[in-house]
């Protein structure tokens, strides 16, 4: 069966002749045992609520299926799902290579917490070839962090190529696959060791839950992750787990609607005179479109637009003026919910370390990241069109 069928009908195979369609919410901290011999038996799980009860188990089961994993773990946020595996597999003296287009909070974590523990981080440009990325590795390099498409810039990486060369040298790969959501891209099937998602986004789907996941295809990696999660006490409640499980039932439908509408809007924007460049990997105009089409089964609702620069040179102020005219697009971070969103990118793009003397093309004009939700695409186009008057 296809992913969408398995996720939708996952409740039908459960026992009992009379039952609710949805997974129940089992809340609890204390777990009771049948006898004293079971209390300290490591084969008995769970022993306490931090391990998660039946609600968490159902979500993990579905994620294992979706990701093609041997095990999946859920954490209190997407960021936690990124930081935990880094803590789990790196120690003082190790090095991590991080793509320069990474999610901004990852950079914050790397620059603050990792440095405190003696782990060195070095950045590389997203469009380097796998051989060029691995040429940067040293004997101390133990992990490569990949994210494709890149946050805000939507640069593509050759993840299968990087994963293959890294594995040959005993270097772990950690992939932020929130864009692919376990549907559009399958990191583990492409040789990645650790596949992470912010389930807050498309899996949750309703902007009302904070939760993340990390999936692996290797039992030894799973054991190390479990020990680290237990040591940190990263517990995810039954309520959050229920909401994410509910979201999985409609994930494919929402993802397709959002992605189709975003492509329609992106193509319309490509023809506008106010636009310098539309950055969407699903468009033939994207420099990495062939790689995207090779690895991904489709696109989601995210893309970036670089508008022509402001006459007074203040591109950020021009971006803010555009955002303030929007009526249907909310102004807010995150994405993957039912509602469309927009943010300007200048502050985050400026915060990236400069790896070359070349001018940053994303600062050539006013940069806006759009997330297209489930509203009608024509209505969203009309909203953007009326806001474009600020570029006159």
N, C-alpha and C positions, 0 to 999 in steps of 0.2 A: 504493500500500500504506500501511497505518497505521504509525505510529511503531514500535509493538511488533513488527510483522513485519519491518520493515527492520533494527531493532537485533538481533533474534534471528537472522535469516538473513544477516547482513552478510558472513559468511565464505564463503557458498556460491558466490558469483560469482568467487572467485579462480581463477587459472589453476592448472594442474597436475592430473593425474588422481589423484594420491595425496598427501594432505596431512592435517595435524592440523586438527581442528575449530577450536580456539582459535588466536588470533594468537600467533606466536612472540615470545619475549623476546630482542631483539637488543641486547646490551650492548656499549658501546664508546665510547672517547674519540677515538681517531685514525681518520680516514677516509683511505683511499688512493685516488689518482686514476690514470687511465690514462695521462696525459701531463702535461708541465709546463705546457702552455697552460691547463689546467683549474684550476691551483692558485689563481689570483687572478681567476677568472671569476665575477662576481657572480651569474650565471644558474645556477651549479652549486650545488645544495643537497642535502645538508648538506656543509659543509667541515670541521666539527668536531662532536664529540659533543654540545655544548651546544645545537645546533639540534634534536637528537633524531633518532633513526634510525627504522626501520620500525615499531617498537612504538608510539612516540609519534605517528607519522604516522597509524596506524590509529585511535587514540583521537581525534585531532583531526578526522579524517574523519567519525567517528560523531557528534561534538559539532556539527560544521557542519551535518549533517543534522538532528539533534535540535533545534538552536536556530534553524534557518532562516537561517544566517549565511553570509557570504562567506568568513569565516575564524574560527577558534577557536584560542586559545593556551592551553597548560597551564602551570601554575606550581606551586611546591612546597607551597602551602597555600591555603586559601580566603582567608585574610587577605591573602596576597601578591597574589591575584587582584583584591582591592579596592584595595590601596595602589598597585600598579603603574600602573593607568590614571589615578589621581589625580596621580601624579608625571609621567606621560606628557603630560598635557594642561593642567596648571596651572603657573604660574610666579609669582615674587615680584610682589606687588601684585594678584594675582587673588583672587577670592572664591569659596567654595563654600557652597551651602546644603545643610544636612544635616538629615534628619528626626530629630526628638528621640527617636524610639523605635528608633534604630539599634542594631545589634549593638555591644556594649560595647567590643570591641577597636578598632572603627572610631573611636569617640570618643577612645580613648587615642591612636591614631595622629594624629588631627586635632589634639588638644590638645598633643601633644609635638612630633612631627616636622614637621608642616605649619607650625606657628608658627615653627620655626627657619628655615624657608625663605621667610618673609614672605608666606605665604598665609593669608588671613583666612577663618575658618569661622563661620557663623551658623546657628543651629538654628531649626527651625519645627515646629509641632505637626502630627502626621500627618493629622488630620482637617480641615485647611484645604482649601478648594476650590482647584482649579488656579489660578484667577484670584488668590486670596489668596496662594498660594505665589509666583507670579510678581510680585505687587505688592511682595514683599520684595526682589526682585532689583535690583541696581544696575548701572551700566555695567561694573563690575569683576567681576560674577558670570559665571563661565565654566562652571560645572558645578552640577547639582543631583543630590544623592544620594538615591535613593528605596529604600524597603524595605517591602514589603507582602505579607503581614501583618507588622506590626512585631515586632521581637524582644521577647519576654516579654509585651508588652501586646496584641499581635494586632490593633492598629488597622489599618484599611485605608486605602489612598491611591488616588485616582483617577489611576492611572499613565498611561493613554492621554491623559487631559486635560492632565496636567502635561507629558508628552512633546511634545504638539502645540504648546502655547503656548511651551515652551522652545525648540523647534526654530525657531519663527517669529522668535525673538529671537536665534538663533545661540548658544544655551546648550546644552551637552551634558547628557544625562541618563545617569547610571550607576545601574543597578538590581541590587541583591542579590536574585537569584532562586533562592536555595538552597531556600526553601520550595517553590517550584513545580517545581524540579529539571528544568526543560526539558520537563516533561510537563503539569503542571497549569496552567501559565501560560507564554506565549511573549512575552517582553518585546520582542524585535525586531519581531514582527508587530504590536505595539501602539505602535510609533513610538519606542521607547527606542533610544539610540545604543549603549550598552555594557551587555551582559548578563553578569553574573558569577554563578558558582556555586562553593560549597565542595563539590567532588566527594567530599570526605571523608565527607559525610553520606549521602544516599540512593544516589548513583551508586556509591560504594565499597560501601556496604551491609553491611559486615562488621566495621566498627570496627578495621580493621587497615592503613589507608592515610591519609596526609595529602597532599592534592592539590587544586588549584583550577583554574578555567577562566575565561577572558574571551572573549566572542564578539561580533562586530560584523558589520553588514551593509554597511559602507562601506569600500572598499579603501584610501582615504586614512587613515582611522582605523586600519585594520589595519597599514599601513606604519609609522605613528608608534608603535603599540604594540610592533611587532616590534623597532624600533630601541631602545626603552627596555628591553625584556626582555633584549636582547643586551648592552646597556650595563651592566645590573645583574648579568648572569650568572645569571639565574634559570633553572637547569636542573632538569628533572624526570626522574628516572631511568626506565629501561625497566621496572623491577619495579613501581614505583608506577603507571605507565601501564598495564601489563598488568592489575593488580588493578582499576583503574577500568574498563577495557574489559570485563573479566569481569563486573563489577557491572552494566554497562549491559544485559547480556543479560536480566537478571531484574528490571530496575528497575520496569517497569510493574506486575508482579505483586506485588512487595513493597510498593510504594507504595499499591496498592489495598487489600491486606490490612491494612496499618498504618492507613490512613485510615479504613476501614470500622470497625475495632475501636475506634479513638479516638472516632468519632462515637457508637458504642454506649455507651461508658463515659461520655462527656460527657453524654449524655441521661440516663443513670442518675444521675449526680451532680447534675443539675439538680433532681431530686426529693428530694434529701437535705436534712434540716433543718439540718445543720451548714454548709451552703453559702450564701454570700451571692450569688455570681455565678459562672457558668461562662463563660469567655471563649474562644469557639471560633467563627471566622467561618462555619463550615459550619452552625451552628445558627440557626434563625429568630430567636432571641432576641438575636443579635448586632446592634448598631446599624448595622453596615455590611454586613449579610448580602446585601442586594440588589446592592450593588456587587461583592461577592465572587462571587455567582452569575453576574453579567454577565461577569466577566473570567476566572474560573477554572473549569476543567472538573471540579474536585473538591478535596478537602482531604487533607492528610497527617496524620501521627500526633501532631502537636503541639497542645497547648492549655494554657490556664492556668485555675486555679481559685482564687477568693478565698473562703477560709473565714471564718467568723465570728471576730471578734477575741477575743484571750485575756482572761480575767477579770482578770488582773493587768496588762494592757496591753502585755505583752511578746510581740508577735505573732511576732517572729523566733524566739524560744525555743520557742513553740508549734509553729511550722513544723518546727523541728529535731526536736522530739519526735515529730511525725507521721512525718517521713522515717525516723527511727530505728526505727520499728515496721514499716516495709515489708519484705517478704521477697522478692517477685518483681521489684520495681522496683529497679534499681541506682541508687546515688547518684553521679551523675557528669554532667559537661557533655558537649557534643556531642549528636548524635542522628542518626537515619537508619539505624542498624544494626539487627540482628535482635533486639536486647535492649531491653526497656523501661527507661526512666530517669526520675528525678524530681529536681528541685532546688528550693530555695526562692528566691524572687525579691527579697526585701526589700533586700539589699545593693546589687543592681544598679539597682533602681528608685530607691532613694535617691540614687544617683550621677548621675541625669539632671539637667541644669540645669532650674530651675523657670522656666517661661515665662509663668506667670500667678499670680495670688493665690489661685486656686481650690485647695482641698485635693486632694491626689493620691488618687484613688479606689483605687489599687492598694496603698495603705498603710492602708486601712481595716480590714484583717484579715490573716490569714495567707495569703500568696500562694505557690502551688506550681505550677511548670510540669511537666506530664507529657509524656513522649514514649512513645507506645505502639508497641511493636515487633511481633513475629510470634507471641507467645504467645497462647493462647486468651483471648478477651476476658472470659469468665466467671471464669476463674482470676484475672485481673488485678482484676476487680471485687471478688472475695472478698478479695484482698490489701488493697485500699483500704478495704474495709468494716471489716476487723479493726483497721486503723490509725486509723480515725476515732474510736476510743474516747478518744483524747487530747482530743477536743473536748467530751467529756461534762461 
